[in-house]
Amino acid sequence: MTARTSHIMLVLSAFLAGLVVFFTVFLFATGQFRSAAPGGSAIGGPFNLVDQDGKPITDQDMKGEPLLVFFGYTHCPDICPTTLFEISEVLRAMGPDAGRVHALYITVDPERDTPPVMKDYLSSFDPHLRGATGDRQAIEAAEKAYRVFAQKVPGENGDYSMDHTALVYLMDKQGRFVAPFSLKRRPEEAAADLKKYL
């Protein structure tokens, strides 16, 4: 093989490798990337919780419609209520199609967030939002499935706050992770994006 042929082969190999990287990044960024591992995406999975009415709720109940999932807690001073308000605005912007989307708020503080507490808290937001709580083991299983970090931060007089992941997860109709769902845009734009998964 001549030096010229070697150079051409090297350039061609570099170009093809760059093309593979570009398309992988493109597919991931547009939410079209899917894990090839058995069982689908590495984010999401089985959970067994109870909703704000005390009724059992599982990941299977969420299938068949796109799902927005957010982890937080009712004593959260700013991020959680702001995020739930923004999700509510997106659901409002969807109009009649809001009933074709699941939106789930899973607590990271089950000791304080009982079903009645969750029900009272969610009454301030869109009625399509559903809360989920459970015992500590069930909540930790859900956190692990969604790769959520949550940790108690001690405060004064026995009080505490929770450090936690603040992503909104978009799952498709089959319960597979699509991408983090951006709320940093007009509700109408986010609603139009969400409608693509109906």
N, C-alpha and C positions, 0 to 999 in steps of 0.2 A: 504494500500500500504506500503510495507516494505521500509526501508531506502535504501536498495540496488536497488530496483526498481525505487525509486525516483531519485537516483543518475544516473541511466542509462537513464531515461527519460530526465533529465536535460542535460546530455552530448549529447544525440541525438538531442534535441531541439537546443542547441548551435551550433552543427554541421550543421544542416539544415539551421539555420539562417545565418551562415557563408557562406554556399553554395549559398544562395540567393544573399547575398551581393557581393560575388565573381563574379557571372554570370552577375549581374547588372552592375558592374564596367567594366567587360570584354566587354559586349555588347556596352556600352557607348564608351569605348576606341576604339573599332573597327568600330564605326560609325553605328552599327546595331540597336542601341537603338532608339525606336520611341515613341513619346509621345502618350498616350492613350486618351488624351483630344480631344474633337471634334474640327475639323479644323486642326489636325495634330500638328506639332511642334510649340513650343512657339517662335521660331526664324524664321523670314521670314514672308512674307505675301504680301498683295496687295500694289502696288505702281503705280503711274501715273506720268511719267516724260517725258522728251524729250531727244533724243540722240544728238550727236555732229553735226548731219546734220539737227537738228531742227524737226525731225520726232517723233511722239508720241511713247513711249515705256512703256509697262506695264509688270507686273509679268507674265501675261498670254503668252506674246511673248516669254518668257524664258522657258516655259514648253516643254517637249518632248526631252530635252537634258540636261545633267548635266550642272550646272552653278557655276562659281566661281564669288563671289561678293567681292569687296573691296571698302571701303569708304576712301576718301582722298580729296586732293585739289591741284590745279596746282601750287600754291605758296609754297607748302611744300618743305623744303630744302633738306630732305634726305630720310625719311622713305618711302614716296609715290613713288618717282622715282625708288628707289631701289626695292620696292615690285613689281611695274609694270614691271621692267626689269626682275625680277625673274619669274613672270607669263609669260612674253614673251618667256623666255628660256624654260619653261615647254611646252608651245604651240608649239615652234619650235621642241622640242624633240618628240612631238606627231606625227609629219609628217602629212600625209593626214588626220589623225583623228582629227586634230585641228579644222577642219570645223564642227565637230560633237559635239563641246563643246561651250557653251556660256561663255564669260568672260566680266564682267560688272564693270566699274569704276564709282561709284556714288560720286559726289562731296558733301562735307559738307560746301562749301563756294559758294552758288549759286549767291551771289551778284557780285562776280568777275568771276566765272566760267560760262560764257555764252556758248552757243553751239559753236560759232567760236573759242573761247579761248580753249575749250575742244578739238576741232578738231585739232587745231595747236599743242597742247600739246601731244595728242595721236599719232601724226604722227611720233614720235620718238620711238614708241613701236610696238609690233606685230599688224598687221592689223586686227586680229580677236578680239582685245580688243575694246569694245564699251563703250563710255562715256554716262553718264546720268546726267542731271541737271533739274532745274525747279524752281518754285517760292519757297520762304522760307517755306510755309505751306506744299507743296508737299515733299520737302526734309526732313522736320521734321517728316512727316508721314513714310517715308522710314526708317529714323533713328530709329524711335520707333519700327517699325516692326522687324528690325534686332537687336534691343537693342544696338544701337550704341550711345556712348557718344561723343558729339562734342560741343566745347565751344570756343568762341573768346578769345584771349589773347592780350590785347592792347599792342602796341609797340610805337616807337617814330614817331613823325610827323603824327599822325593819322593812321599809318600802324598797321597791326595786323597779328597774326598767329592763327592757329587753333589747339587746343588740341583735339585729336580724337582717337577712338578705331582703332587699326591697325591690326585687324584680317582679314584673307581671309576666307570667308565662302564657304563651299562646299554644294551645294544643289543638290538633286537628280532630276531625270526626271520629277517627280511630283511636284517639288518645295518645297520638305521637306528638312529641315536642316539635314545634315549627321554629319558633324564635322568641326572644324577649319582645314583648309588645310595647312599642313606644307610645307614651301618652304626651310626649313633648311636641305636640302639633295640635291643630284645630280639631275639635271633636268630630267634625264632619269628615275630615281627612282620615282620622283613625277608624271611623265607622265604615267608610268606603273600603278601607283595607280589610277590615274584619269581615265584610260581606263577601269577600273573595273566597272565604272558607266555608260558606254556607252550603 
